[in-house]
Each structure stands twice: as structure tokens, then as C-alpha cells.
């Protein structure tokens, strides 16, 4: 047998290397392997971290560092000097997680390790995180603040009766309107008290502008604003107390009927998409969108030249004297219990979200609205705001913040919201009546999630 | 001579002989090592998961074939398979014809042949996510070129993604644009194996270009065409990125765009039913194998 010649060795090496390269070459269109689902980290059964009893642990001495994950660390960076002056013992490591924060946190919580001491979480994801058992129960820590936090935010941070996060980013909502458009067509925003008034305004705008100016955009296959305006009436997909599916009750039907009415009367943009909606802010064809306080950020981002031309009022009510606000979006700062630095984590959150000093910086540096009831008295929120043409809009938002009825997202929100979105499409297309569409949606949610 | 051979074998040390035998396997082992972890293990593990209930984010109790029984009566699964099949029934023939036509044209000596081939191939190397976002804008935004062209014919500018009947044709068009380059390459490779003498002989006998295409090119390309069709079929059932970005996990109005890949994704990552999702994935795998075997059978018959 021939000895391995150098040439042969090199040839074999080159062949092997190029085969490896080809094999790892991704992006081969339709791969011939069937697509089994890659499971999330094959984790051994993690020991569920029990809620850390706050008082039992002896206070740690010396410096500690807590880690905070969020997609928006800018305001935390701004207040770090104040925090370090106040509490030099607890250092905070800010990690920017603009990407898939929810998946990462969820994986870490299930695996039992790798979670930070504080994590940002959208309101709608909090039940999912809490359900893993990996978040720390901070009910005792937050007890002194129960009456100071606006009710709906406190509720969104709770799951099955226990509190797992400190609220962040209040989202009181009102009815925006374009001052210039309303003046042009002689509409008085103060007179829009009920949704009947709102539809009438829409018709007036449509007729006077030859069909150009509409109220706002309604999307198909979307759970919003159906669910949000149902919250306005105290309803929702799930009941706040029992967790039962209630999306087929009278309140939801009333909301969907209203949405369908707006659609059929032609007073709203019909499913034009986010991109086009932004364009309507520029050309003034969206005259009166309902929205949270952070809608202003979006408008400023897409149509900065319209700043100063907007005003905001409480939402119309479903019946005279009813609630005139609701929430759109919002987030929490949850406390996973893995690092056992729960006390320290809470003290940081206490400063940033539950004190006037911290909340003020959250607002000035991050446009994150305070979650404290008392904010309505703060001078910083009592000033004219240029975007709203000098209106003292922040005071209005602070007042509305306390009026939002608590609602429940629920653990099954992702799936349920999709089913509800389909119901909206059925109703808007006229294939089912609002009542039927919601009845079917509720039935499907109950069946798929094993609820009643 | 034999004596010399025996003598030289005895002279080669055994360590070197072992190395000679082992060397090829060692060279290919990195690939198989990675494949074992990231390829074979998930395939096997997810089969195992499909026989279990999924609790929270961990494997739960053993339920045998219950997940498979469930999917036989699940309307969402039926809808996903029907949708995918419907799209495939249009897409696969259209893609085959289109890519074969392009390949036939571009196999000749044209002046800017390289430019055309590159241009047609560019969409293939684009990210699926980018393609999805692009087409979402193209079909949904009233300001897109698509709506601008429609406006010339007096049609309203609106989000066509909201129309149920539009979704499947839109997906077919998007996929044709995306993958025609890669299928064209496959066809080109096949065409180039056909000997030019056959075409010359046909020309001498008076055959036109079209006739030689149908009587020489296609029969000799039968296996290559089948290969491309099988790849397209498999791709159909694995489809996810582009569709997800155009219609979202809901599948669009009345779930018109709900393809099997989308269903697996949302069952796993929205409802956290990994056991059931694994069962769906395996069922889809069985469908793909069945369809592939059918296509091979028919192509073998044509090749003869």
C-alpha cells in the first residue's frame, strides 16, 4: 500500500474543508428535511424558585450589583447618578435587550438560571412570565404603595392575587384631534361626549371634505381597539376576577357594533396599514384618533411638522356619564427571584417608579408616564405642552390615569387576541353579526384554553 | 510483484495504517458531529415530544398517539394542509414552467446572459424576512407601486391583504419571484448536460426550436424537473418567513394564508403546545415524503 503522499494528504484536506464549508452553507432553498420543531432548551425540571420571603433574609453587607434588562435603558442611565448618590451600595448593571427579550427571559425563567434581577416586560406578557413560577412575589414590598399606584397598572403587575412587578410606563388614553381640521370644519371637540357624537362628527367630516378626512384607521384581523374600548366599559377578553372568558358579553358586542358602524358609515380609513396611517398624520386625513399618551411620540416621529396642531380630550363615553378613558399598551418591570437580590431590586424600582423624583426623570428623559395617582399634583405635569398647542395635556392624562378600570390580559392572551382579531374581520366583512362573531370567538377560546 | 507488495505492507508501521483507514472519517466527522447535535438530535427529540403532553415549558405526561389523533380532527390542521396544497398546486407547476423557460432562453448564447442570470438569481440570496416585509408593503400600502399601477386602471388604492381571495395569489407571486432564480439554476445545470449533437441532429431532420424543446429537452430533463418539483413541494410545507411577515400568525383574513409552517409556529410559540406542534410537524413530514415519492414515481415513468 502506498504511503500517504503529501499531495494526497493536501488534496484530502482540501476536499474535507470544502465539504464542511458547503455543509454549513445556509440559505439552501427548500431543505429536504421535514421540519420538526426545535424545542426550547431541553431543560431538566427546574426547581421552581419559591417567593423569597422579604424579611427573613439578613441584609447583605458590602456592594452588590443587580442586573436590569430592558429595551429602553435611556431614562435609567439618566437617573443613575441620583441613585448612586442615594444608595451607593447597590450598583445597577443595565443591559440593553432590544431584541427578543420576552423569549430570553421566558427561557431563563424555565431553565431556572440566567434571568436578570429586574426585567422589563410588556403588560400582556406578564401573566406568561408569572405563570412559570420564576418571578418573585413582591406583594409585601409593594404593600405600602397599593393605594398610591393607579389601579389598572397595579392590576397588570399582578397574577392570581400576587404582585410580581412594579408598573412602568402608564398609558392613559384620550381622543386626539387636529385643531386645524376641527376649526376648518367648525367642530367643537368639547361637544364629543358619547360615541354617538363621535360617529356624527365623523359623518360631518366625511361630507364636508368629500370623503377625504376620516377619524382614524381601523384594521382587520386586529384585537385593538375592540378589546381596549371594551376595557373602557369594565369588560375584556377575560374577567378580571374569575378569569372566565367574557368577550361575548354585552359590553364587547356594543364595542364591536360601534366599530362596525364606523366602518360601514365610511368615516374611518379601512385597514390601510401602519405605513399609510402615518402618512395620514402628515396630510391631515386622520382627524380624531383615539390613542394613548404615547401616540404623540409616534406622531412626532412620523410627522413632526404637525406638532402644535393637536389637542386631546377624554375619550367619548359609551353612555353619558360613563368612563371616558382606557389604556393602550404599557409595560412592567418584573422581578425574577433567581438572584435572590429581591430587596435590592425592589428598592431600585421603588426609587425609579414609585417616587416623585425617579418618576419625574422617567418622564423628562424617557417619555414614560408616571404610575402614581399623586402625579396629577406635580408641577412638571401642570405645564403647557407645545405638541398640544399649549394645552395642559399632561394634567388631563394624569387625571385619566386614575380612572382606567382594571382589566386582565390573561395567560392565553396571544392566542385569544388572534381569535378575537378574526372575529373583527368576520364582523367588518358582514359575514357574521357582531354578536355571532364574538360568540363564536368566545366559544373557540373556551374550547382551546379549557376555560368557561 | 506479489512478493514485493507483501514485503512493503510488512514494512508500513501499524499506526500509519490505522491513520490511513481512519483519516477519511476524521475529515468528515466535524460535519457529522454538528449534524448530530443540531440536526439529528432535534429530529429525534421532537418525535419523542410529540408523544407527550407539554406542561408549561417542559415535557409533561406520556400520551401516546393522542396528539396525532387530535390533529386528524383539528379544523386548523385541515385548513392549513388544504391551503398549502392549494398554493402548491398553482405554485409548483408555475415555478417549473417559469424556471424551465428562463433556463432554456438563458442557456443560449445571448449578449447580456450573465446580467439576466444574476438579476433573476438576486431574490434568492435576499433574506426571507426582507422579502416578506417588502411584499407586505407592496400589497398593503395604498402608496405602493402596486396600488399606483392599479390606480391607472381606475381601481381603488387599498390594502389588498385584507381581501381573502387575494392572499393565496399574492403568496404564489411572492414565492415565484423569490425562488425562480434557484430553480432556474437547477434547470440550467440539467440542460447543459444534454449533448449538443442531439439538437443538431434534430435540426437536420427539420425540427423547430419548440419541437426540440418538447421532444429532446423535456424528456431528458425529466429527473431534473422532478428534483426541482420535489424541492418546491417540500419548500411549500416548510414555508414560513415570508408568509408570516405578510399575513401575521393569524394567517390573514379567514386564515386564507395559514400554511402548515405558520400553524406549527403558532401552535408552538403562541400557545406553547410543543407536543402538539411536534405532532403536526411530523404529520407534515409524512405528507412531504408521500408527495415526493409520488413525484419520483411519475418522473421515472416519463424518463423511460
Boltz contact constraints between the chains, C-beta under 6 A:
constraints:
  - contact:
      token1: [A, 16]
      token2: [B, 27]
      max_distance: 6.0
  - contact:
      token1: [A, 20]
      token2: [B, 30]
      max_distance: 6.0
  - contact:
      token1: [A, 20]
      token2: [B, 31]
      max_distance: 6.0
  - contact:
      token1: [A, 23]
      token2: [B, 31]
      max_distance: 6.0
  - contact:
      token1: [A, 29]
      token2: [B, 179]
      max_distance: 6.0
  - contact:
      token1: [A, 29]
      token2: [B, 182]
      max_distance: 6.0
  - contact:
      token1: [A, 30]
      token2: [B, 231]
      max_distance: 6.0
  - contact:
      token1: [A, 30]
      token2: [B, 234]
      max_distance: 6.0
  - contact:
      token1: [A, 30]
      token2: [B, 235]
      max_distance: 6.0
  - contact:
      token1: [A, 32]
      token2: [B, 234]
      max_distance: 6.0
  - contact:
      token1: [A, 34]
      token2: [B, 285]
      max_distance: 6.0
  - contact:
      token1: [A, 34]
      token2: [B, 288]
      max_distance: 6.0
  - contact:
      token1: [A, 35]
      token2: [B, 238]
      max_distance: 6.0
  - contact:
      token1: [A, 35]
      token2: [B, 281]
      max_distance: 6.0
  - contact:
      token1: [A, 36]
      token2: [B, 43]
      max_distance: 6.0
  - contact:
      token1: [A, 36]
      token2: [B, 46]
      max_distance: 6.0
  - contact:
      token1: [A, 36]
      token2: [B, 281]
      max_distance: 6.0
  - contact:
      token1: [A, 37]
      token2: [B, 46]
      max_distance: 6.0
  - contact:
      token1: [A, 37]
      token2: [B, 264]
      max_distance: 6.0
  - contact:
      token1: [A, 37]
      token2: [B, 268]
      max_distance: 6.0
  - contact:
      token1: [A, 37]
      token2: [B, 277]
      max_distance: 6.0
  - contact:
      token1: [A, 37]
      token2: [B, 278]
      max_distance: 6.0
  - contact:
      token1: [A, 37]
      token2: [B, 281]
      max_distance: 6.0
  - contact:
      token1: [A, 38]
      token2: [B, 42]
      max_distance: 6.0
  - contact:
      token1: [A, 39]
      token2: [B, 49]
      max_distance: 6.0
  - contact:
      token1: [A, 39]
      token2: [B, 274]
      max_distance: 6.0
  - contact:
      token1: [A, 110]
      token2: [B, 57]
      max_distance: 6.0
  - contact:
      token1: [A, 220]
      token2: [B, 162]
      max_distance: 6.0
  - contact:
      token1: [A, 221]
      token2: [B, 250]
      max_distance: 6.0
  - contact:
      token1: [A, 271]
      token2: [B, 159]
      max_distance: 6.0
  - contact:
      token1: [A, 271]
      token2: [B, 162]
      max_distance: 6.0
  - contact:
      token1: [A, 272]
      token2: [B, 142]
      max_distance: 6.0
  - contact:
      token1: [A, 272]
      token2: [B, 159]
      max_distance: 6.0
  - contact:
      token1: [A, 273]
      token2: [B, 140]
      max_distance: 6.0
  - contact:
      token1: [A, 273]
      token2: [B, 141]
      max_distance: 6.0
  - contact:
      token1: [A, 273]
      token2: [B, 159]
      max_distance: 6.0
  - contact:
      token1: [A, 275]
      token2: [B, 141]
      max_distance: 6.0
  - contact:
      token1: [A, 276]
      token2: [B, 141]
      max_distance: 6.0
  - contact:
      token1: [A, 276]
      token2: [B, 142]
      max_distance: 6.0
  - contact:
      token1: [A, 414]
      token2: [B, 270]
      max_distance: 6.0
  - contact:
      token1: [A, 415]
      token2: [B, 270]
      max_distance: 6.0
  - contact:
      token1: [A, 415]
      token2: [B, 271]
      max_distance: 6.0
  - contact:
      token1: [A, 418]
      token2: [B, 250]
      max_distance: 6.0
  - contact:
      token1: [A, 421]
      token2: [B, 250]
      max_distance: 6.0
  - contact:
      token1: [A, 425]
      token2: [B, 253]
      max_distance: 6.0
